[in-house]
Amino acid sequence: MQMQKKLIAVAVAGLLATPVAADVAVSGSVRVRMDYDGSQWQVKNSGSRLRFKASSDLGNGQSAYMNYEFGVDAGAGSIQTGTTKRLTYVGIKGDWGSLSLGSQWSTLFNTVGTYIDQSNVYGGLGYWGEGGGQYRMPYSIALTTNIGGFSIAADAQMPSGGDDLDRATIGTNINVGAVSIGAAWQDNGSNDFTGIGASMNLAGVGLSGGFTNVQNKGDGFGILGKLAGITVAYETTDSVADPTIWGNYKIGLGGGASVRIELANDGTDTKGVGILRLDF
């Protein structure tokens, strides 16, 4: 009996000493679209992805987290290879903020781009038209924190084969009454990026937009309005002769399924897509 008690004690001690594995959540989205490019119809993938997320409690209010995301070509029925520009990162967060490394959303998009490009396919000319507006950023370190009520975000991007530090960004998001404002500046050699965006609701209409400048290249601008589920936007940039006007509408089907319709005109062609999407 004494021996059995010792064995049980050893087993319990072993269990308690075993590290607790992080819970893994699987999610993703299948997105396929019917695409009209001004001359023909095609079936295309529209950003399908498979995602694995996990977090682990480190104690003292700290936690570690990770995200694996893989691009899927739902049109061809294959996993995408090469640079798919999806989100794959690992980080630590706590009351002080967060620090993460990998391929993740850029500070520029989180603070400026999200006010300008809210499209499914055709938007963003006023954000990326001069070549400066980033969406996801690979080979990066990102920091977020809060100082005196200001949300501060910063990143450093260090891919191989270039300088030790290729790009560095700092940005902020603040709320002034009913107006949300974001601003950012990025050091990018001779093509530094400066941007500001804002959003508000006015008499039931959601308004959003922003201005961008890329040093030695030019300016971009975009504004959009939302009413009754319909979004309409106007975007322009110095390097493109004509503005792009686009609009979209989302129809929720329930259970994570939706249909999204988007049309655009760039001064030359009128294009359109119908996207069937299921998020899980």
C-alpha positions in Angstrom: 0.0 0.0 0.0 2.8 2.4 0.9 4.5 1.6 -2.5 1.2 2.3 -4.3 1.0 5.7 -2.6 4.5 6.6 -3.6 3.8 5.6 -7.2 0.6 7.7 -7.3 2.5 10.7 -5.8 5.2 10.4 -8.5 2.6 10.2 -11.2 0.8 13.2 -9.9 4.0 15.2 -9.6 4.9 14.2 -13.2 1.5 15.4 -14.5 1.9 18.7 -12.6 5.3 19.3 -14.1 4.2 18.7 -17.6 3.9 22.0 -19.6 0.3 22.8 -20.5 -0.1 22.8 -24.3 -1.7 25.8 -25.9 -5.3 25.4 -27.2 -5.3 25.5 -31.0 -8.3 27.0 -32.9 -8.9 26.3 -36.6 -10.7 28.8 -38.7 -10.6 30.1 -42.3 -12.6 31.3 -45.2 -13.5 30.0 -48.6 -14.0 32.7 -51.2 -14.8 32.1 -54.9 -15.9 34.8 -57.3 -17.4 35.3 -60.7 -15.3 38.0 -62.2 -16.1 40.3 -65.2 -13.0 42.3 -66.3 -14.7 44.4 -68.9 -14.4 41.8 -71.7 -15.0 38.3 -70.3 -16.3 36.3 -67.3 -14.0 34.1 -65.2 -14.2 32.0 -62.0 -11.4 33.0 -59.6 -10.2 32.6 -56.1 -10.8 35.6 -54.0 -8.5 35.3 -51.0 -9.4 32.0 -49.5 -7.3 31.0 -46.5 -6.9 28.4 -43.7 -5.9 29.6 -40.3 -4.5 28.1 -37.0 -4.4 30.2 -33.9 -3.1 29.4 -30.4 -2.3 31.2 -27.1 -0.6 30.2 -23.9 -0.8 31.8 -20.4 2.6 32.9 -19.2 1.4 34.2 -15.8 1.5 37.7 -14.3 -0.9 38.9 -16.9 1.3 37.9 -19.9 0.4 35.5 -22.7 2.1 34.2 -25.8 0.2 33.9 -29.1 0.7 32.7 -32.6 -1.1 32.6 -36.0 -0.5 30.4 -39.0 -2.3 31.3 -42.1 -2.1 29.6 -45.5 -3.4 30.9 -48.8 -5.8 28.5 -50.6 -6.6 28.8 -54.3 -10.3 27.8 -54.1 -10.7 28.2 -57.9 -7.9 25.7 -58.7 -8.4 23.6 -55.5 -4.8 23.8 -54.2 -2.7 25.3 -51.4 -0.9 28.3 -52.6 2.9 28.3 -52.5 5.5 30.9 -52.6 4.8 34.4 -51.2 1.1 34.3 -50.4 1.4 37.3 -48.1 -0.8 35.8 -45.4 -0.4 36.3 -41.6 2.1 34.1 -39.8 3.5 35.5 -36.6 4.3 34.8 -32.9 4.1 37.3 -30.1 3.8 38.2 -26.4 1.2 40.6 -25.0 0.2 42.0 -21.6 -1.1 45.2 -19.9 1.9 47.0 -21.5 0.8 46.1 -25.1 2.1 43.6 -27.6 5.3 42.6 -29.4 5.1 40.2 -32.4 7.4 38.9 -35.1 6.7 37.5 -38.6 4.3 38.4 -41.4 1.6 40.6 -40.1 -0.7 43.5 -40.8 1.4 46.7 -41.3 1.2 49.7 -39.1 0.3 51.8 -42.2 -2.8 49.7 -42.9 -4.0 49.5 -39.3 -3.7 53.3 -38.9 -4.4 54.7 -42.3 -5.2 52.2 -45.0 -8.3 50.8 -43.2 -10.0 54.2 -43.5 -9.4 54.3 -47.3 -9.7 50.7 -48.6 -12.8 48.8 -47.4 -13.3 47.0 -50.7 -13.3 43.3 -51.6 -11.4 43.6 -54.9 -11.2 47.0 -56.6 -10.5 49.6 -53.9 -7.3 51.1 -52.4 -6.1 53.3 -55.3 -5.8 56.3 -53.0 -3.8 54.2 -50.5 -1.4 52.1 -52.7 -1.5 54.0 -56.0 1.9 55.7 -55.5 3.5 52.4 -54.4 3.7 53.1 -50.7 0.6 51.8 -49.0 1.4 48.4 -47.4 -1.2 45.8 -46.4 0.6 42.8 -44.8 4.3 43.1 -44.1 6.7 40.1 -44.1 10.0 39.9 -42.1 8.7 42.3 -39.5 8.7 43.2 -35.8 5.6 45.1 -34.6 5.0 46.8 -31.3 1.7 48.2 -29.9 1.2 50.1 -26.7 -0.8 52.9 -25.1 0.7 56.1 -23.8 -1.4 58.8 -22.2 -4.6 57.6 -23.9 -2.9 57.4 -27.3 -2.7 54.1 -29.1 0.8 53.8 -30.5 2.0 51.3 -33.1 5.4 50.8 -34.6 7.2 48.3 -36.9 10.6 47.5 -38.3 10.9 45.5 -41.5 14.1 43.6 -42.0 14.1 41.1 -45.0 17.3 39.4 -46.1 19.3 40.8 -49.0 18.6 44.4 -48.2 19.7 46.9 -45.5 19.6 45.8 -41.9 16.5 48.0 -41.6 14.5 48.4 -44.8 11.5 50.2 -43.5 10.4 51.6 -40.1 6.9 53.0 -39.3 5.2 54.7 -36.4 1.5 55.5 -36.2 -1.4 56.2 -33.9 -5.2 55.9 -33.6 -7.2 58.4 -31.5 -10.8 59.2 -30.9 -11.9 62.8 -30.8 -15.6 62.8 -29.8 -17.4 60.9 -32.6 -14.4 61.1 -35.0 -11.8 58.3 -35.2 -8.4 59.5 -36.6 -5.4 57.5 -37.7 -2.0 58.8 -38.8 1.3 57.2 -39.7 4.8 58.0 -41.1 7.2 55.4 -42.6 10.9 55.8 -43.3 11.4 54.0 -46.6 14.6 55.4 -48.1 13.8 58.0 -50.7 10.1 57.1 -50.7 8.9 58.0 -47.2 5.2 57.5 -46.7 2.9 59.9 -44.8 -0.8 59.3 -44.3 -3.8 60.3 -42.3 -7.3 58.9 -42.2 -10.6 59.5 -40.4 -14.1 58.2 -40.0 -17.4 59.3 -38.5 -21.1 58.9 -38.7 -23.3 61.8 -39.9 -27.1 61.5 -39.9 -26.9 57.7 -40.2 -24.3 57.8 -43.0 -20.9 56.3 -42.3 -18.1 58.4 -43.7 -14.5 57.4 -44.0 -11.4 58.5 -46.0 -7.8 59.5 -46.0 -4.9 61.2 -47.7 -1.5 59.7 -48.5 1.9 61.1 -49.8 4.9 59.1 -51.0 8.0 61.2 -51.2 9.3 61.8 -54.7 6.2 60.2 -56.2 2.9 61.9 -55.4 -0.3 62.0 -53.5 -3.4 59.8 -53.1 -6.8 60.4 -51.7 -9.9 58.3 -51.1 -13.4 58.9 -49.5 -16.3 56.5 -49.0 -19.8 56.5 -47.6 -21.9 53.7 -46.2 -25.7 53.7 -46.0 -28.1 50.7 -45.6 -25.3 48.2 -46.3 -24.2 49.9 -49.5 -20.7 51.4 -49.8 -19.7 53.8 -52.5 -16.2 55.2 -52.8 -14.1 57.7 -54.9 -10.3 57.3 -55.1 -7.6 59.0 -57.0 -3.8 59.2 -57.1 -1.3 61.3 -59.0 0.2 58.5 -61.0 -3.1 57.4 -62.5 -4.9 59.7 -64.9 -8.5 58.8 -64.0 -10.0 58.1 -60.6 -11.6 54.8 -59.6 -15.2 54.8 -58.4 -16.4 51.6 -56.8 -19.3 50.3 -54.7 -20.3 47.1 -53.0 -23.1 45.4 -51.1 -23.0 42.5 -48.7 -25.8 40.0 -48.3 -25.5 37.9 -45.2 -26.9 34.4 -45.6 -26.3 33.2 -42.0 -24.0 30.6 -40.6 -20.9 32.6 -41.7 -22.0 32.6 -45.4 -22.4 35.7 -47.5 -22.7 37.0 -51.0 -20.7 40.2 -51.9 -21.3 42.2 -55.0 -18.8 44.8 -56.1 -18.6 47.1 -59.2 -15.9 49.6 -60.3 -15.1 52.0 -63.1 -11.6 53.3 -63.7 -12.4 55.7 -66.5 -11.8 53.0 -69.1 -13.5 49.8 -68.1 -16.5 48.9 -65.9 -15.7 45.7 -63.9 -17.7 43.6 -61.5 -17.6 40.6 -59.2 -20.0 38.4 -57.3 -18.3 36.6 -54.4 -19.7 33.6 -52.5 -18.0 33.4 -49.2 -18.1 31.1 -46.2 -16.2 31.9 -43.0 -15.7 29.1 -40.5 
